[in-house]
Amino acid sequence: MNRYLPDPAATDEFAAQLSAVLPADVAGWIMLLEGELGAGKSTFARALIHAMGHEGAVPSPTYTLVEPYQLPAATIYHIDLYRISDEEELQFLGWTELEDGFRLVEWPQRVPGLRQSADLLLHLDYVDHGRHAELLSLSERAEKVISRLDEDSDTQLQD
């Protein structure tokens, strides 16, 4: 699925649409966010975390590496792997202890094997003054999410 996001408001809307089609129980899900520095990974993560029900600030996990958000329906772990150099370092982060929540991971390319266990991949690129977003399904359960998101987009275009 591809989207053009001309501004932060479009990014917020895309995140809200994704949130609306995610299952109620996202424990164990992993969503990867890829793109150059400044491409909008943190902006999208912040918008998705708010769309999933968090109120208040959503700081970047650049220095903490993991920012947890305890919501009524789920725990979200916003994770930044920019400073990670290999898969072994994930264990020091307590990676397996985060399996109870929805892991939203920036800079996943720092740990190449991570893609094999992920569900969704959002790749962001600069286009003019906006961003191009490509959302990919990496698991069977994520295919349903992408299908529902496509259906909702088609319905909105017809309205």
N, C-alpha and C positions, 0 to 999 in steps of 0.2 A: 504494500500500500504506500502510495506517495502523496505527499501534501506540500503545498507551498505555504509557508508561514511568513506573511509580509511584515509582521510586527509582534511584539510581546502579547498583545490581546489575542491574536490568532493562535499563538502557542498555548495560552491559557485555555482557549476553547478546545483545541485538539486534546489537551490533557484531560479536560472535563469529559469529552466524548469517550476517550479511552477508559477513564474511571467508570463511566456509566455502563460499559460492557464487560468490565472485568467481573469474574465471579465474586460472590460474597465472601468466600473463603479463599484468600490468596496466600495463605501460609505455605511456605515452601517454594513460592514462585520467585524467579529471578528475571529482572529486566535489565538489559545492558544498554548503556547510553554512550554512543561513540561520536566523535567529531573533533575537529581541531579546537585548540584553545580559543574560547570565546564564541564557539559555534552555537551555544544555547543549551548545553546539557544541564547545567544547574538551573537555568530558567525553566526548562521543561520539568525537571525533578521537583522544583518548588511548586509549580502549578499542579502537578499530579498529586503531590502530598496534600496540598490544600483541597483539591477536588475530592480526595478520598476522605476528607473530614477534619483535617488538622486546622486549628485556628491559631494564629500567632506566627512568630518568626520561624523561618526555615533557613538557618545558617548553612553555609557551605561546609562540608566535612573535609575541606582541604587539609586542615591541621589535626583535627580529631580523628580523621579517617572514617569514623562511623558515627552517624547521628541517628539515634532511635526516636521513633514517634509512636507512642502508645495510643491507639485509637480504639473506640468501642468495638469495631468490627475486625480490626487487624493491627498488628505491629508492623511498622514500616522501618526498614533500616536503609538510610541513605548513606552510601558507601563511596568513597573516593580512593581509587587505587593508583593515583598518579605517582605517589611516592613508594609504591611497591615495586620490587624488581623481579620477583619470581613467585611461583605458586606456594613455596614453603612458607613465605611470609604471611600468607592468608591464615595459617594456623595460629600465628601470633596475634592476629586480629580477633581470634575466636570465631572464625568462619562457620564452623559446624554448630556453634551455639546460636547462630542467627537463622537457623533453618526453620524456626517457628514463625518467621515473619516473611514479609514481602521485601526482597532485597533489590534495591534500586541502585545499580552500580555504574558509576562514572569511571572512565578510563579502563574498561575491561580488557583492552588489548595488551595491558601490562601483564596479564595472566592469560596467555593464549588458550589454555585448557578449559577456561571458564565457560566458553561458548557452548561446549558440549552438554553442560548441565542447565543451560539457561532456557527460558521460555520465549522471551521477546527481545528483539534488538531494535533500537531506534538509532539510526545514523543521521546526523545533522551536518549539512554543508551550507556554506555561504552561497547565496544567489542574490545578485544585485544588493539591495538593502535588507533583504529578508533571509529566510532560511529554507532549504529544501529538506524535508523530513521523509525518510524512508523507514517504515515500520515493517519488520519481518517477523514471521512466526518461526520459532526454533523448536517447538514441541507440538504434539498433537493437540493438547489442551489449548495452546495459544492459537492454533488454527481457527478454533471456534470464535475466539475473541476477535481476530482479524475479520472473519466472515461477518460477525455482528456489526463491527465498526463499518465495514463496507456497505452493509444493508442500511444502516442508519444514515450514512452519507448519501446513498442513492435516494432514500426517502426525503431527506432535506433538500436535495436538488430538485425533486419533483414538486415540492410545496411552493 
